Amino acid sequence: MSDALHGLIGALGGAALGAMGAYLGPLRQQREAALQAAVARMYAERHEKIQRLVEVRSALREWNILLNRTFNELQDSRRNVDMDRFRQDELNAMNAGWKALDAVMHDWVGLRAEVSSGHPLADGTFRPPVLTEALTEYGLRISQAAQDGPGMSHETFEELTALSDRAWSARGHLSEAIERRLEAYMSEGAPRRRNILR
């Protein structure tokens, strides 16, 4: 009787362990799958944020290069600058810059909300309007200078040089802020398991 009872208890215990293993095995697999999916999402989101920042830097640099190139052409009295083409090229460059900035702004809004938590990117140095205003004013003055005809005056040259320097400085500051953000994004590690699986 005792052997039969022990056998029954052993069988029931084995069945209970088997059932527990059958339940916990898939549960563990589900948790691991959830962790892997969360890590994959984190890396995909980080990659998208990096791409958006790189696009901002590239688009605003191209806008600045266009203005500097046109300024150089205006200084050469032997060259006739096609202002219709310049205006179209500048419009395209402006639109590309604003499109890139619009794409990154939702990241910035999220960071601004985290200032109180000491987020490393929410440091207030990412200020694109400083650069876009400088580029817009620089482009407008180039258009005005071109309408004056060949033979740029010394005053116009000095004014355009100052606007060029202002845009260059603003672009440098924005590029530094973007570099800091890119470094911070690159140094972000994978989320901890206990946070993901809660």
N, C-alpha and C positions, 0 to 999 in steps of 0.2 A: 504494500500500500504506500509506504513511504517512498519507494522507488518510483512508483507511478505518479505520486504527487510531485516529486522532484522533477520528473520528466515533463509533467504538464506545466509546471512553473517555468522550467527551462524553455519549453516550446513557446509558451505565452511571452516570456521575456525576449526570446529570439524574434518572435513575430513583431513585438512592439519595437525592438531596435531596428528591424528591417523596415517597418512602416515609417519610423522616425527618419531613417536614412533616405527612404524614398521621398519623404516630404522635404527634408532639409537640403538634399542634394540639388534639386531644381531651384529651391529658394536661393541657395548660394550662387548658383549659376546666374539666376536673374539679377542678383545684387552685383555680381562681377560684370555682367553685361551692362547694367545701369551705370556702373563706374566707368567702363570703357566708353560708353556713349557720351557721358558727361565730359570726359577728358577730350574726346574728339570734338565736341561742340566748343569747348574752351579754346582749343587750338585753332579751330576754324574761325571763331569770332576774333581771336587775337590777330590772325593772318589778315582778316578783312580790315581791322582797324589800322594795321600797319600799311596795307595797300592804300587806304584812304589818305593817310598822312603823307605817304610818298607822292601820291597824285597831287595833293595840295602844293607841296614843295616844287614839283615839276611844272605844274601849270603856271604858278606865279613866277617862277624863274623864266619860263618861255615868254611870258608877257613882258617882263623886265628886259629881256634880251632884245625883243622886237623894238621896244622904245629906244634902247641904247643904239641899236643898229641904225634906226631912222635918224636919231640925233647926229650920229657920225656922218650919215649921208647928207644931211642938211648943211654940215660944215664945209662940204666940198662944193665950191661954187660951180664946178664943172659938171656936177651931176644934177639931174632933174628928178626929184622924188615924186613918184606917182602917189599922190595923196588919196585918191579914191581907193587904190589898193591898200594903202596904209590903214585907212579908216576901217576897211573891211577886215584886214588882218588883226587890227587892234580889237575890233568888236568880237572876232572869233576868240582871241586870246583872253579877253575879259570874260566872255561867257564860259570858257573852259575853266578859268580861275574860280569864278563864282560857283560853277557846278561842283568843282572839287571841294570848295569850302562848304557848300550846302550838304554834301555827302558826309563830311566829317563833323558837322555841328551837333548831331545827336550824340556823338561820343563826348563832345565837349560839355554839353548840357548835363550828361550823366556824371561827368567828373566834377563839375561845379557843385552838384548836389552832394558830393562826398568831401567837400572841403573840411567840414567839421571832423571827419574821421581821419584826417591827415593823409589822404590819398597822395601818393608821390607825384601824380601828374596834375593835380589840381592846385598848381602853384601861381596861377594868374599871369604867367608869362606868354601864354598862347593868345596873342591879340592880332588876328589877321586884319582888322579894319585899319590899323596903322599903316600897313603895307598897301592895301587896296586903295586907300585914300591918296597915298603918295604916288602910286602908279597912275591913278586916274588924273590927278593934277598934272603930272609929268606929260601924259599923253595929250591932254587938252592944250598945254602950252606948246608942245611940238606942232600940233595942228595950226595953232595961231602963228607960230614962227614961219611955217611953210607958206601961209597965206601972204606973209609980208614980202615974199619973193626972194630971189637969190641975194647973197651978200648979207649974211647974218651980222647984226650989230654986236659990239662988244657986250652991251648990256644984256641982250638976248642970250648970248653965249654964256655969260655968267649966271643968268637966271636958270637956264636949262642945266648947267653944270651943277648948280645947287640942288635942283630937283632930282637930278640923277643920283647925286650923293645921298640925298635923303631916302630915295627908294632903295639904294644899295644897302644903306644902314638898316632900314626897316626889314629888308629881306634877310639880312644877316642875323638880326635878333630873332626873327620868326624861325629861321632855319635852326638856330641853336635850341629854341624851345622844342621844335619838332625832333631834333636829335635826342634831346633828353627823354622825350616821350617814347621814341623808338627804343632807346636803351631800356627804359622801364618796362615796356611791353615784352622785350626780348628776355628780360630777367625774371618775368613772372613764371613761377613754377606751376606744376599740375596741382589741381585742388586736392586737398587731403580726403582720404576715403571717408572718414567719419562725417565730414561736412556734406559730402555728396549723398551718402546713404541714409541720411536722417529722414 
